[in-house]
């Protein structure tokens, strides 16, 4: 898919726990730029679609300081204890997404 000469891909997201409650949906489909990373989906695309809860989204998912993302040395944001799974495998925030990827965003699990 191309829009204004920019190649686009489609990915699907699934939300669990507090994130599902926050967004009010179990899953969604996003059309994003080809070459976008997992971090782009989490920092840009999802919050832009859910502007009414974007601040809470950022505070829930990422470590922030005075409203700014804390970043690793490579520039990627620091997740709280959430787990991001792409096509059934644990993913890094710098990983590029591909056409048809299925992304699950899972909360920290308690145990005992």
RARAMO-V246614 format. One record per residue. RES is the residue in one small letter. SS is DSSP state (2 for helix, 1 for strand, 0 for the rest). PSI is psi in degrees with one decimal (none if undefined). D_LAST is the distance of its C-alpha to the last C-alpha in whole Angstrom. Layout:
res | ss | psi | d_last
RES | SS | PSI | D_LAST
RES | SS | PSI | D_LAST
This chain:
res | ss | psi | d_last
x | 0 | 140.1 | 47
x | 1 | 138.0 | 49
x | 1 | 118.1 | 50
x | 0 | 37.0 | 52
x | 0 | 0.1 | 52
x | 1 | 125.3 | 48
x | 1 | 134.0 | 47
x | 1 | 153.2 | 44
x | 1 | 163.3 | 41
x | 1 | 131.6 | 39
x | 1 | 158.7 | 35
x | 1 | 140.8 | 32
x | 1 | 148.6 | 29
x | 1 | 134.9 | 26
x | 1 | 148.0 | 24
x | 0 | 155.3 | 20
x | 2 | -134.1 | 18
x | 2 | -34.3 | 20
x | 2 | -38.8 | 23
x | 2 | -44.0 | 24
x | 2 | -43.1 | 24
x | 2 | -47.3 | 26
x | 2 | -21.4 | 29
x | 0 | 16.4 | 29
x | 0 | 153.7 | 29
x | 0 | -37.6 | 27
x | 1 | 161.2 | 29
x | 1 | 163.7 | 32
x | 1 | 138.1 | 35
x | 1 | 140.4 | 36
x | 1 | 115.3 | 40
x | 1 | 166.9 | 39
x | 1 | 139.2 | 42
x | 0 | 135.6 | 42
x | 0 | -5.2 | 40
x | 0 | 143.5 | 37
x | 1 | 167.6 | 34
x | 2 | -42.7 | 31
x | 2 | -38.4 | 31
x | 2 | -42.5 | 34
x | 2 | -47.1 | 32
x | 2 | -33.2 | 30
x | 2 | -27.7 | 32
x | 2 | -62.3 | 35
x | 2 | -49.7 | 35
x | 2 | -50.1 | 32
x | 2 | -35.3 | 33
x | 2 | -28.3 | 37
x | 2 | -23.8 | 36
x | 0 | 59.4 | 34
x | 2 | -33.3 | 36
x | 2 | -20.9 | 35
x | 2 | 16.3 | 32
x | 2 | -38.0 | 32
x | 2 | -45.4 | 32
x | 2 | -39.7 | 28
x | 2 | -51.7 | 27
x | 2 | -43.8 | 28
x | 2 | -30.0 | 26
x | 2 | -43.1 | 23
x | 2 | -35.8 | 23
x | 1 | 155.4 | 25
x | 0 | 126.2 | 25
x | 1 | 160.1 | 28
x | 1 | 115.5 | 31
x | 0 | 41.1 | 33
x | 0 | -3.6 | 33
x | 1 | 143.8 | 33
x | 1 | 134.9 | 31
x | 0 | 143.1 | 30
x | 1 | 148.8 | 31
x | 0 | 171.1 | 30
x | 0 | -29.2 | 33
x | 0 | 3.3 | 34
x | 0 | -6.6 | 34
x | 0 | 149.2 | 31
x | 1 | 162.2 | 29
x | 0 | 117.1 | 26
x | 1 | 151.9 | 23
x | 0 | -148.9 | 20
x | 0 | 26.0 | 17
x | 0 | 152.0 | 18
x | 1 | 130.2 | 19
x | 1 | 123.8 | 23
x | 1 | 127.8 | 23
x | 1 | 119.2 | 27
x | 0 | 41.0 | 28
x | 0 | 2.1 | 25
x | 1 | 144.5 | 25
x | 1 | 136.9 | 23
x | 0 | 153.8 | 26
x | 0 | 152.8 | 27
x | 0 | -24.7 | 28
x | 0 | -9.2 | 32
x | 0 | 134.1 | 32
x | 1 | 141.8 | 35
x | 0 | 153.0 | 34
x | 0 | 161.5 | 37
x | 0 | 128.3 | 39
x | 0 | -0.4 | 36
x | 0 | 145.7 | 33
x | 1 | 120.4 | 30
x | 1 | 126.9 | 27
x | 1 | 132.7 | 24
x | 1 | 113.0 | 22
x | 1 | 140.2 | 19
x | 0 | 169.2 | 16
x | 0 | 144.1 | 13
x | 0 | 136.2 | 10
x | 0 | 163.0 | 7
x | 0 | 174.9 | 4
x | 0 | none | 0
